[in-house]
Amino acid sequence: MNPTRRRDISPFRLLGLSIYLPSTLMAVAQMALLVVLPLYIIEFGQGLSVAALVFAMRGLGSVLVNVPASLVIARHGHKVGMMIGNALMAVSAVTIAASASTVVIAAATLVFGGGMGTWLLARLAYITERVPNHQRGTSLAGLAGLQRFGMLVGPLLGGLGAERFGYTPVFLAIGVFALVTMVVVGRFVSVTTSSDAQCRPLAHHQTPALSGLLRVVPTILARHRHVFLGAGVFTFCLQLVREQRRLLVVLWGTVVGVEVDAIGLIVSSASVLDMAMFPVAGYVMDHWGRKVAGIGCITILGGALGLLPLTGTTLAYLGVAALAACGNGLGSGIILTMGADLAPAHERSQFLGVWRMVGDTGALIGPLLTAMVGSLVVALGVSSLIGLTGGLVLWRKARETLAREP
């Protein structure tokens, strides 16, 4: 397609069937798994610690797969990468449904996380190739909005399905969603583009040996050290704070004395507010700049976590939860957009693989930080400080990646 002509096409028309439809299906399936899986482990008679450990396998799988998946995508293309990710999620969901062993379920969850990471990375590389810079903020904010839609619908369907039909049909349904997504991707995603072909020489030399695979990370980090010391630090901090928000807002509700059902209602209401912010985020990123959206997001989010220990009533708790949701929503798609902007064409997949690995590591470390400090107040304070530090680094050390029209 002619690049000039591509600029005249709405990103929603360009990506509607190829990306937005399958992303909606997988968002619902993934979010359903997040709610049902730990409850399923507890149903086996395991404790909360085991349930949390199995749950963490999903994030670990995503962290581990980013670089290997980037080499597969560079060699075989975006479509193949997305379909491999969908297939892995389908197989692992069916395995969870068929197994009565916690060890097997944990291994399948690790594979599910790997499939999810492969799908997300290939999807981002595809969007980066297809959508011009000045439309990426809107495109990726819309994608983040669909993810938040999944956060609303997935847990509801998963919980109702498990209550009415049992856990096994829910996991089978998640597998079906992944298979349907794979079919949609196979039908509507275009073939590998020229930029991926330029990445193949690097992938060819580094794929065969494990030592070569391990060299990808330090090579990319060294080659783009200024990017990762600025925007990369921001990405790490933002993902850590976002994961802490998901965990600590719920836990602090129990400290305040809010009933469990009320906490669920407050969190769901905050999710609606979060999702409603994605058009604002897209506009800000494409008109005012990525840094404005990123600094606003992480500063408000970090500040809200710092305010949470000061709340002692349900109303105050609700207000801070809403503030955190607004901050998080203002950054809808910010990490995806900055990664797409910064990725060099000649090694796009490898760069995005390391970029996602940095963010996923932050998300993985967040809950571990809470477990180590053993105090919600301390965890909230440290997380708030990390968030504010990330905003400062983005402001001082990262360049604006929005390409201004002349």
C-alpha positions in Angstrom: 0.0 0.0 0.0 1.2 3.5 -0.8 2.3 5.2 2.5 0.7 8.5 1.4 -2.6 6.8 0.6 -2.5 5.0 4.0 -2.6 8.4 5.8 -6.0 9.0 4.4 -7.5 5.8 5.9 -9.0 5.9 9.4 -7.1 3.6 11.7 -10.4 2.2 12.9 -11.2 1.1 9.3 -7.6 -0.1 8.7 -7.5 -2.2 11.9 -11.2 -3.0 12.6 -11.4 -6.6 11.5 -7.7 -7.5 11.6 -6.9 -6.2 15.1 -9.8 -4.7 17.0 -12.2 -7.6 16.6 -9.7 -10.3 17.6 -8.4 -8.0 20.4 -11.9 -7.7 21.8 -12.3 -11.5 21.9 -9.0 -12.1 23.5 -9.4 -9.3 26.1 -12.6 -10.9 27.3 -11.0 -14.3 27.4 -7.9 -13.2 29.2 -9.8 -11.2 31.8 -12.1 -14.1 32.5 -9.1 -16.3 33.1 -7.6 -13.8 35.6 -10.7 -14.1 37.8 -11.6 -17.8 37.4 -8.1 -19.3 37.6 -7.2 -18.4 41.3 -10.7 -19.4 42.4 -10.2 -22.7 40.5 -7.0 -23.4 42.4 -8.7 -22.6 45.8 -11.5 -25.0 44.8 -8.8 -27.7 44.7 -8.2 -27.1 48.4 -5.0 -25.1 47.9 -4.2 -22.0 49.9 -4.1 -18.4 48.8 -0.3 -18.5 48.4 -0.5 -21.4 45.9 -3.2 -19.6 44.0 -1.1 -16.4 43.8 1.9 -18.4 42.6 -0.1 -20.1 39.8 -1.6 -16.7 38.9 2.0 -15.2 38.7 2.9 -17.9 36.1 0.9 -16.0 33.5 3.1 -12.9 34.0 6.3 -14.9 34.1 5.4 -16.6 30.8 4.9 -13.2 29.2 8.2 -11.9 30.4 10.1 -15.0 29.2 8.6 -15.2 25.8 9.1 -11.6 24.6 12.6 -11.9 23.1 12.2 -15.4 21.5 8.8 -14.3 20.1 10.4 -11.2 18.6 12.8 -13.4 16.6 10.0 -15.6 15.4 8.0 -12.6 14.3 11.1 -11.1 12.6 11.6 -14.3 10.6 8.0 -15.4 9.9 6.0 -12.3 10.2 3.2 -10.7 12.2 0.4 -13.0 11.2 2.3 -16.2 12.1 3.3 -14.7 15.4 -0.3 -13.8 16.3 -1.6 -17.1 15.3 1.1 -19.0 17.3 0.1 -16.9 20.3 -3.6 -17.7 19.8 -2.9 -21.4 19.4 -0.8 -21.5 22.6 -3.5 -19.9 24.6 -6.1 -22.3 23.2 -4.1 -25.4 24.0 -3.2 -24.2 27.5 -6.8 -23.3 28.3 -8.0 -26.7 27.3 -5.2 -28.3 29.3 -6.3 -26.4 32.4 -9.9 -27.5 31.8 -8.8 -31.2 31.5 -6.3 -31.3 34.4 -6.7 -32.0 38.1 -3.1 -31.4 38.9 -1.9 -28.0 40.3 1.5 -28.5 38.8 0.1 -29.1 35.3 -2.2 -26.1 35.7 0.7 -23.9 36.7 2.7 -25.1 33.7 -0.3 -24.5 31.4 -0.8 -21.0 32.9 2.9 -20.3 32.1 2.3 -21.4 28.5 -0.9 -19.2 28.4 1.2 -16.3 29.5 3.7 -17.0 26.8 1.0 -17.2 24.2 -0.5 -14.0 25.4 2.9 -12.3 25.2 3.5 -13.5 21.7 0.1 -12.4 20.6 0.5 -8.9 22.1 4.0 -8.4 20.7 3.1 -9.5 17.2 0.0 -7.3 17.3 2.0 -4.3 18.3 4.6 -4.9 15.6 1.8 -5.2 13.0 0.2 -1.9 14.1 3.5 -0.1 14.2 4.0 -1.2 10.5 0.5 -0.3 9.4 -0.4 3.0 11.2 1.5 6.3 10.7 3.0 8.1 13.6 0.4 10.8 13.8 -2.5 8.3 14.1 -0.8 5.8 16.5 -2.0 7.5 19.7 -5.6 7.3 18.7 -5.2 3.7 17.3 -3.5 2.3 20.4 -5.6 4.2 22.9 -8.6 2.6 21.2 -6.9 -0.8 21.6 -6.3 0.0 25.3 -10.0 0.9 25.6 -10.9 -2.6 24.3 -8.6 -4.1 26.9 -10.5 -2.2 29.6 -13.8 -3.4 28.1 -12.5 -6.9 28.5 -11.8 -6.1 32.2 -15.5 -5.3 32.6 -17.0 -8.1 30.6 -14.5 -11.0 31.1 -14.7 -11.2 34.9 -18.5 -11.0 34.8 -18.9 -13.7 32.2 -16.2 -15.9 33.8 -17.8 -15.6 37.3 -21.3 -16.2 36.1 -20.3 -19.1 33.9 -18.3 -20.8 36.7 -21.2 -20.3 39.1 -23.8 -21.7 36.7 -21.9 -24.3 34.7 -18.7 -25.0 36.6 -15.1 -24.1 35.9 -14.3 -26.6 33.1 -16.8 -25.1 30.6 -15.4 -21.6 31.3 -11.8 -22.7 30.5 -13.1 -24.5 27.4 -14.9 -21.4 26.3 -11.7 -19.4 26.7 -9.9 -21.9 24.5 -12.7 -21.5 21.9 -12.3 -17.7 22.0 -8.6 -18.2 21.3 -9.3 -20.5 18.3 -11.9 -18.1 16.9 -9.4 -15.3 17.2 -6.8 -17.4 15.4 -9.3 -17.8 12.5 -10.1 -14.1 12.4 -6.4 -13.3 12.3 -5.7 -15.8 9.6 -8.5 -14.3 7.5 -8.0 -10.6 7.9 -4.4 -9.9 8.9 -2.2 -9.0 5.8 1.0 -10.8 5.0 4.4 -9.8 6.5 5.6 -6.4 5.4 9.0 -5.2 4.2 10.2 -3.9 7.5 10.1 -7.5 8.9 12.1 -8.7 6.0 14.8 -6.2 7.0 14.8 -7.8 10.5 15.5 -11.3 9.2 19.2 -11.1 8.9 19.5 -10.3 12.6 17.1 -13.0 13.6 18.9 -15.5 11.3 22.2 -15.2 13.1 20.8 -15.2 16.6 18.0 -17.8 16.5 19.9 -21.1 16.3 21.9 -20.9 19.6 20.7 -20.1 23.1 23.8 -17.9 23.5 22.7 -15.9 20.5 19.2 -15.6 21.8 20.6 -14.3 25.1 22.7 -11.7 23.3 19.6 -10.0 21.8 18.7 -8.3 25.1 22.1 -6.7 26.0 22.6 -5.8 22.3 19.3 -4.0 22.0 19.7 -2.4 25.5 23.3 -1.2 24.6 22.4 0.0 21.1 19.4 2.0 22.4 20.6 2.8 25.9 19.5 6.4 25.8 15.9 5.3 25.0 15.8 2.7 27.7 17.4 5.0 30.3 14.6 7.5 29.7 11.4 6.1 28.2 12.3 2.6 29.3 12.6 3.6 32.9 9.2 5.3 32.6 7.7 2.1 31.1 9.1 0.0 34.0 7.8 2.4 36.6 4.3 2.8 35.0 3.7 -1.0 34.7 4.8 -1.5 38.3 2.5 1.2 39.5 -0.4 -0.1 37.4 0.0 -3.6 38.7 0.2 -2.2 42.3 -3.0 -0.3 41.7 -4.9 -3.5 40.7 -3.7 -5.2 43.9 -3.5 -2.5 46.5 -6.7 -0.6 45.8 -8.6 -3.9 46.5 -6.5 -4.7 49.6 -6.9 -1.2 51.1 -10.6 -1.5 50.8 -10.5 -4.3 53.4 -8.4 -2.1 55.7 -11.0 0.7 55.5 -13.7 -1.8 56.3 -15.5 -1.8 53.0 -17.5 -5.0 52.4 -16.2 -7.3 49.7 -19.2 -6.8 47.4 -18.9 -3.0 47.8 -15.2 -3.3 46.9 -16.1 -5.2 43.7 -18.7 -2.5 42.8 -16.2 0.3 43.4 -13.5 -1.4 41.4 -16.0 -2.0 38.5 -17.2 1.6 38.6 -13.6 2.8 38.5 -13.0 0.5 35.5 -15.9 2.2 33.7 -14.2 5.6 34.3 -10.9 4.2 33.2 -12.3 2.9 30.0 -14.1 6.2 29.3 -10.8 8.0 29.3 -9.3 6.3 26.2 -10.6 8.9 23.7 -9.1 11.7 25.8 -5.8 9.7 25.9 -5.7 9.3 22.2 -6.4 13.0 21.5 -3.7 14.1 24.0 -1.1 11.8 22.5 -1.8 12.7 18.9 -2.2 16.5 19.5 -0.3 17.5 22.7 2.4 14.8 22.7 3.2 11.4 24.2 5.1 13.0 27.1 2.1 15.1 28.2 -0.1 12.0 28.4 2.6 9.8 30.1 3.5 12.4 32.7 -0.1 13.1 33.5 -0.9 9.4 33.8 1.9 8.3 36.0 1.8 11.4 38.2 -1.9 11.2 38.9 -1.7 7.4 39.4 1.3 7.6 41.7 -0.3 10.5 43.6 -3.5 8.5 44.1 -1.6 5.6 45.6 0.1 8.0 48.0 -3.3 9.4 49.0 -4.9 6.0 49.6 -3.4 5.5 53.1 -5.1 8.8 54.1 -8.5 7.5 53.4 -10.6 6.2 56.3 -14.1 6.2 54.9 -15.8 4.5 52.0 -16.5 7.8 50.3 -12.8 8.9 50.5 -11.8 5.5 49.3 -14.1 5.7 46.4 -12.8 9.2 45.5 -9.2 8.1 45.5 -10.0 4.9 43.5 -11.8 7.1 40.9 -8.7 9.4 40.8 -6.4 6.5 40.2 -8.7 5.3 37.4 -8.6 8.7 35.7 -4.9 8.7 35.9 -4.6 5.2 34.5 -7.1 6.0 31.7 -5.2 9.1 30.7 -2.3 6.7 29.8 -4.4 4.4 27.7 -2.1 2.9 25.0 0.9 5.2 26.1 3.4 2.3 26.4 2.3 0.7 23.1 2.4 4.1 21.3 5.9 5.1 22.6 7.3 1.6 21.8 5.8 1.8 18.3 7.3 5.3 17.8 10.7 4.4 19.1 11.1 1.0 17.4 13.7 1.2 14.5 12.5 -0.2 11.2 15.5 -2.5 10.7 15.1 -4.4 14.0 11.6 -3.5 15.0 10.4 -6.9 16.4 13.6 -7.3 18.5 13.3 -3.8 19.9 9.6 -4.3 20.8 10.4 -7.6 22.4 12.9 -6.0 24.8 10.6 -3.0 25.3 7.7 -5.3 26.4 10.1 -7.3 28.5 11.0 -4.2 30.5 7.4 -3.3 31.1 6.4 -6.8 32.0 9.3 -7.0 34.4 7.9 -4.0 36.2 4.5 -5.5 36.4 6.0 -8.7 37.8 8.0 -6.9 40.4 5.1 -4.8 41.7 3.3 -7.6 43.6 6.6 -9.1 44.8 7.4 -5.7 46.3 4.2 -5.8 48.3 5.0 -9.3 49.5 8.5 -8.3 50.6 7.7 -5.2 52.6 4.7 -6.8 54.3 2.9 -3.5 54.9 0.2 -2.0 52.8 1.1 1.5 53.9 4.8 1.1 53.0 3.9 -0.6 49.7 1.6 2.3 48.8 4.2 4.8 49.8 7.1 3.2 47.8 4.8 2.6 44.8 3.8 6.3 44.8 7.4 7.3 45.0 8.3 5.0 42.1 5.4 6.5 40.0 6.5 10.1 40.6 10.1 9.1 39.8 9.0 7.6 36.6 7.2 10.8 35.6 10.3 12.9 36.4 12.5 10.6 34.3 10.1 10.8 31.3 10.1 14.6 31.6 13.8 15.1 31.9 15.4 12.1 30.0 13.0 11.1 27.2 12.4 12.8 23.9 8.9 13.5 22.5 8.1 10.9 19.9 5.1 12.6 18.2 6.0 13.6 14.7 4.8 17.1 14.3 3.3 18.0 11.0 5.3 20.8 9.2 
